[in-house]
């Protein structure tokens, strides 16, 4: 059975140490998961993003709160969450016209 990921919500944040957004979603219309981090990949030729799963520090140990058990489930969540993040960022930056601003400054100086 394929994992169904719905109600994906993305909250972009000011980038810090590669963390660029916090996400939440619903899995198979049965469980809400939140506090997923979206982080830029630190290695690899193509860059991109990866998910960070919530942990809790107990003493000196980091304990996983939750995470997918199977690779297929992880990939379904990753595709839905990172896909939505990329759409949001593309829409946000497509509205900006950097060349128009540069051309205006050049025209005013001449």
N, C-alpha and C positions, 0 to 999 in steps of 0.2 A: 504494500500500500504506500502510495506517494504521500509525503508530508505536505500539508496545506498550510501556507503561511499567509495570514491576512492582517488587516489593521496595523500595518507598519507605520510607525510614527518616528520621525527623525527630528532631533533638536541639535542644529549645528552649534558649535561652541568655538570660542577663540582657541585656535590651535595651541597645544602645549604638549611638548614631548611626543609629538606625532598624533595625539588624540585630537580628532576633528569633530566628533559628534557623539551623541548618546541616542540610543534607539530602543524601541520596544515593539513587540508584535504579539499576535495570537497564533498558537499552533493548533491545527486541526479543530478549530472552534471549541477547544477544551481547556487550554491553559494559556495564561498571559505571562509573557516573560519581559522583564524590563532591565534597565541598567546595563544594556549591551553597549560596549564601547566600539567606536569605529576609529581605527588607527591606520595611518599611512604605513605601508610596508617599508621596512628598513633595508631589505635586501631584494635582489632580483633585478632583472634587466628591464622589466616593464613597470615597475612601481605598483600602484594600485592600493588596495585597502585590505585589511583583515579585521575580524571581529575579536573583541576582548570580552571574556565571560566574567561575571562578577565573582569576587573572592572576598573572604573575610580574614583579617589577620588575627590570629589567636596566639598570643605569645610571640614566638619567632616564626611560626608556621603560617602559610597562606592556605586556607581551606576553600575548595571550590563550593560555591553556593549551588550552581546548576550548570550543566553543559550537555550538549548532545552526546548520545552514546554511539550512534552510527554515523559513518561518513556521509551517507545519503541525506540524513536529517540535517547535518551541519551544512552541506552544500545547498540544500533548499532554503535554509534560513539565511545563509550568506548571500545567495542570489537575490532574494527578496529585499533584504535590508540594504546591502551595498548598492543594488540596482536602484532603489528609491533614493538613496543618498546622492548617487551620481546624477539622477534626473533633476533633483532639487538644485544641485550646484550648477548644472548646465543651464537650467532656466534662470537662475540668479545671475550668472555671469554673462548670459547672452543679452541681457538688458543693458549692460555697460558698454559704452562705445569709447574706448580709450583713444582711438585715433582722432575722433572728433575733438576731444579735449586738447590733444597735442596740437592739432591744426589751428584751433582757436588761439592758443598761446603764441604760436609762430606768427600768425597774421597780425596780432596786436603789437608784436615787437618790431615789425617791418614798416 
